[in-house]
Amino acid sequence: YFHIIALTTDAGKMSSCTRTLLGAILTALLQDVLSMNYWRNDHTKDHRVRFNRCESFSCKAFYRPVQKSEQDFRLFAPNRCLNGMKEEYSEALTKCCQNKYICAQMCGADLQLCFESYWECAERECAQFKEQKRECLGDAGRNDVRFLMNHSSGRGLGANSPKSEDICGNYLSLQQQTCDCVPEAEHEKHLKKRLEDHLRLHEPKLLNEKGRLKDKRLWKDWKGKRPEMFMRLFTKAKDTVVDIVDFPNQPPKKSSKDEGAEL
């Protein structure tokens, strides 16, 4: 870094093109150092497209967000990936495209979680194409977490990336639809009730006769990772808890309650 700074101080001896190039390099290096503006990213996986950080959904002071009940809000996901060059890649990545919507609709989920889980899924699915793996990962990049709320990038090499404000706006819109705001002092109580309600419908064997968790470690082990816990549960029960829709024809469903309602 210091070598670059030293070179730029002697900018009068450089051509305009060289100065521009050095400026771009220095900016990129500083962005890596000051990585608060970017998602955590594995630099050995250059197919993972980085983008500006989005703020997480929040409620007003002294309130915290919790997942709406399954009776009040139905999750939705597309029946296919919208973008890309080859249909075979789109079919292979469908599960990943659906799961990114499930993640984005987990109240309190940081988009970093969705970023990582999407790419882990895409990398597994694209591995089957062997020599064409890089091409498949290119299509995965045209369907990653930047593309939410029926945002199509186009299906060719000239696919357009959404603007940062659109990425964050779409993510926060999904969060607003799926979250209730509850008093901070009651936050854990409401989260636990949401968990027990879900298990009562989909995995009742994990509850005791009173409808409470049998294994207290399940709750303890996921402390600080509640959105990830719910994401795993909803993904496992996707066939019954998620509406699979055809985006061009069916707009996403909204909650029967006001968005972000307080309890």
C-alpha positions as MATLAB code, in Angstrom:
seq = 'YFHIIALTTDAGKMSSCTRTLLGAILTALLQDVLSMNYWRNDHTKDHRVRFNRCESFSCKAFYRPVQKSEQDFRLFAPNRCLNGMKEEYSEALTKCCQNKYICAQMCGADLQLCFESYWECAERECAQFKEQKRECLGDAGRNDVRFLMNHSSGRGLGANSPKSEDICGNYLSLQQQTCDCVPEAEHEKHLKKRLEDHLRLHEPKLLNEKGRLKDKRLWKDWKGKRPEMFMRLFTKAKDTVVDIVDFPNQPPKKSSKDEGAEL';
ca = [
       0.000    0.000    0.000;
       2.762    2.451    0.933;
       4.582    1.808   -2.325;
       1.436    2.775   -4.213;
       0.963    5.904   -2.108;
       4.606    6.858   -2.752;
       4.111    6.431   -6.467;
       0.978    8.571   -6.485;
       2.846   11.435   -4.802;
       4.990   11.651   -7.925;
       1.906   11.811  -10.105;
       3.238   14.730  -12.142;
       5.615   12.380  -13.923;
       2.899    9.902  -14.811;
       0.477    9.815  -17.678;
      -3.216   10.454  -17.043;
      -3.979    6.784  -17.742;
      -1.376    5.589  -15.221;
      -2.691    7.950  -12.550;
      -6.244    6.713  -13.144;
      -5.135    3.071  -12.922;
      -3.187    3.638   -9.711;
      -6.143    5.500   -8.233;
      -8.456    2.601   -9.006;
      -6.017    0.083   -7.471;
      -5.612    2.177   -4.325;
      -9.385    2.543   -3.984;
      -9.882   -1.211   -4.308;
      -7.190   -1.911   -1.729;
      -8.655    0.563    0.718;
     -12.096   -0.974    0.247;
     -10.642   -4.359    1.212;
      -8.938   -2.863    4.272;
     -12.028   -0.917    5.272;
     -14.223   -3.940    4.632;
     -17.168   -2.629    6.647;
     -18.769   -1.659    3.327;
     -18.589   -5.201    1.996;
     -19.775   -8.634    2.937;
     -17.272  -11.086    4.353;
     -15.955  -12.803    1.281;
     -13.604  -15.673    0.439;
     -11.192  -14.135   -2.068;
     -10.317  -17.581   -3.429;
     -13.894  -17.758   -4.745;
     -13.894  -14.859   -7.175;
     -17.256  -15.913   -8.641;
     -18.957  -14.673   -5.453;
     -19.920  -11.132   -6.410;
     -19.431   -8.621   -3.593;
     -21.728   -5.665   -3.022;
     -22.389   -2.929   -0.491;
     -23.625   -3.922    2.949;
     -27.330   -3.544    3.781;
     -28.625   -2.519    7.173;
     -30.654   -5.141    9.001;
     -34.353   -4.660    9.653;
     -35.089   -2.992   12.988;
     -38.099   -1.902   15.018;
     -38.613    1.312   16.941;
     -36.859    1.810   20.280;
     -37.530   -0.852   22.956;
     -39.027   -3.258   20.373;
     -37.414   -6.251   18.636;
     -38.408   -8.126   15.461;
     -39.756  -11.698   15.479;
     -41.013  -13.995   12.730;
     -44.733  -13.669   12.049;
     -46.785  -16.753   12.749;
     -47.304  -19.169    9.876;
     -51.030  -18.417   10.004;
     -50.392  -14.704    9.445;
     -47.708  -14.886    6.765;
     -46.897  -17.471    4.104;
     -43.376  -17.549    2.731;
     -42.979  -17.573   -1.035;
     -40.238  -18.529   -3.494;
     -39.938  -18.718   -7.302;
     -40.540  -21.933   -9.194;
     -37.254  -21.412  -11.056;
     -34.217  -19.147  -11.295;
     -35.096  -16.140  -13.430;
     -31.717  -15.340  -14.974;
     -28.885  -17.057  -16.772;
     -27.730  -18.482  -20.078;
     -28.527  -22.193  -19.923;
     -31.699  -23.911  -18.797;
     -29.787  -26.869  -17.356;
     -27.970  -24.540  -14.958;
     -31.205  -22.816  -14.024;
     -32.793  -26.166  -13.170;
     -29.811  -27.235  -11.086;
     -29.819  -23.920   -9.192;
     -33.588  -23.799   -8.548;
     -33.194  -25.086   -4.980;
     -30.604  -22.381   -4.281;
     -32.829  -19.640   -5.712;
     -35.733  -20.842   -3.581;
     -33.635  -21.089   -0.436;
     -32.314  -17.539   -0.809;
     -35.941  -16.313   -0.619;
     -36.592  -18.435    2.451;
     -33.499  -16.906    4.047;
     -34.470  -13.330    3.131;
     -37.863  -13.950    4.762;
     -36.383  -15.159    8.050;
     -37.055  -12.229   10.355;
     -33.809  -10.801   11.675;
     -31.626  -12.631    9.139;
     -28.550  -10.666    8.150;
     -28.168  -10.712    4.376;
     -24.657  -12.101    4.974;
     -26.299  -15.374    6.036;
     -28.279  -15.483    2.778;
     -25.174  -14.596    0.755;
     -23.162  -17.471    2.216;
     -25.922  -20.075    2.186;
     -26.818  -19.260   -1.443;
     -23.245  -19.611   -2.646;
     -22.610  -22.792   -0.674;
     -25.662  -24.292   -2.379;
     -24.685  -22.981   -5.839;
     -21.127  -24.284   -5.540;
     -22.417  -27.756   -4.621;
     -24.877  -27.830   -7.517;
     -22.427  -26.467  -10.096;
     -19.755  -29.018   -9.135;
     -21.722  -31.681  -11.049;
     -20.998  -29.906  -14.353;
     -17.219  -30.448  -13.995;
     -15.656  -28.776  -17.090;
     -18.615  -26.390  -17.288;
     -18.509  -25.567  -13.553;
     -17.262  -22.000  -14.097;
     -20.016  -21.373  -16.620;
     -22.619  -22.637  -14.155;
     -21.168  -20.405  -11.426;
     -21.510  -17.492  -13.843;
     -25.233  -18.210  -14.055;
     -25.331  -18.539  -10.259;
     -23.938  -15.018  -10.067;
     -26.828  -13.790  -12.191;
     -29.270  -15.238   -9.642;
     -27.542  -14.480   -6.339;
     -28.947  -12.559   -3.359;
     -28.676   -9.270   -5.234;
     -31.694  -10.409   -7.242;
     -34.826  -10.431   -5.081;
     -38.479   -9.487   -5.580;
     -38.848  -10.638   -9.185;
     -35.721   -8.737  -10.294;
     -34.610  -10.131  -13.631;
     -31.102   -9.392  -14.884;
     -31.730  -10.729  -18.368;
     -30.569  -14.127  -19.597;
     -27.414  -13.230  -21.523;
     -23.842  -12.136  -20.917;
     -24.927   -8.516  -20.750;
     -27.056   -9.090  -17.673;
     -27.569   -5.950  -15.611;
     -26.819   -5.858  -11.903;
     -29.307   -4.095   -9.610;
     -28.261   -0.923   -7.830;
     -27.242   -1.067   -4.178;
     -30.348    0.819   -3.086;
     -32.541   -1.713   -4.919;
     -30.748   -4.691   -3.356;
     -31.176   -3.307    0.146;
     -34.683   -2.014   -0.542;
     -35.913   -5.414   -1.730;
     -34.308   -7.213    1.195;
     -35.807   -4.802    3.743;
     -39.196   -5.023    2.036;
     -39.185   -8.811    2.520;
     -38.081   -8.388    6.125;
     -40.860   -5.885    6.792;
     -43.456   -8.290    5.433;
     -42.309  -11.217    7.554;
     -41.513   -9.474   10.864;
     -43.635   -8.455   13.833;
     -42.256   -5.981   16.361;
     -42.644   -7.043   19.991;
     -41.568   -5.405   23.276;
     -37.880   -6.060   23.883;
     -38.551   -7.636   27.287;
     -40.814  -10.251   25.618;
     -38.587  -10.969   22.630;
     -37.257  -14.377   23.684;
     -40.715  -15.493   24.817;
     -42.217  -14.710   21.403;
     -39.329  -16.398   19.558;
     -39.754  -19.563   21.590;
     -43.492  -19.563   20.961;
     -42.877  -19.272   17.205;
     -40.520  -22.259   17.421;
     -42.972  -24.384   19.401;
     -45.839  -23.429   17.070;
     -43.762  -24.527   14.081;
     -42.763  -27.812   15.679;
     -46.368  -28.505   16.710;
     -47.335  -28.422   13.034;
     -44.305  -30.070   11.453;
     -42.265  -31.994   14.054;
     -44.512  -32.638   17.069;
     -42.249  -35.441   18.316;
     -39.833  -32.746   19.523;
     -42.435  -31.420   21.990;
     -43.564  -32.842   25.305;
     -47.177  -33.437   26.382;
     -47.537  -29.779   27.347;
     -46.419  -28.643   23.905;
     -43.017  -27.431   25.157;
     -39.566  -28.311   23.876;
     -38.359  -31.694   25.075;
     -34.684  -30.945   24.518;
     -33.734  -27.631   26.121;
     -30.353  -27.811   24.390;
     -32.048  -27.150   21.048;
     -32.995  -23.672   22.249;
     -29.701  -23.064   24.053;
     -27.487  -24.192   21.165;
     -29.069  -21.694   18.779;
     -28.783  -18.680   21.069;
     -27.637  -15.712   18.997;
     -28.462  -17.622   15.790;
     -32.266  -17.693   15.860;
     -32.755  -16.636   12.188;
     -30.445  -19.456   11.063;
     -32.356  -21.886   13.267;
     -35.689  -20.886   11.711;
     -34.165  -20.973    8.231;
     -33.139  -24.607    8.693;
     -36.562  -25.542   10.004;
     -38.463  -23.746    7.224;
     -36.154  -25.116    4.531;
     -36.694  -28.639    5.852;
     -40.481  -28.122    5.768;
     -40.419  -26.194    2.462;
     -43.056  -28.370    0.785;
     -45.680  -27.328    3.350;
     -44.639  -23.862    4.543;
     -43.528  -22.156    1.309;
     -45.724  -21.128   -1.626;
     -43.840  -21.801   -4.880;
     -44.953  -19.165   -7.384;
     -44.417  -18.239  -11.009;
     -42.975  -14.746  -10.575;
     -43.867  -13.257  -13.959;
     -47.532  -14.075  -13.369;
     -48.030  -14.201   -9.586;
     -46.918  -11.353   -7.334;
     -45.597  -12.339   -3.886;
     -48.242  -12.709   -1.197;
     -48.336  -10.219    1.643;
     -49.243  -10.751    5.255;
     -52.854  -10.610    6.338;
     -51.695   -8.209    9.057;
     -50.136   -4.791    8.644;
     -46.469   -5.049    7.700;
     -44.166   -4.955   10.696;
     -47.112   -4.865   13.087;
     -46.489   -4.490   16.782;
     -47.792   -7.040   19.257;
];
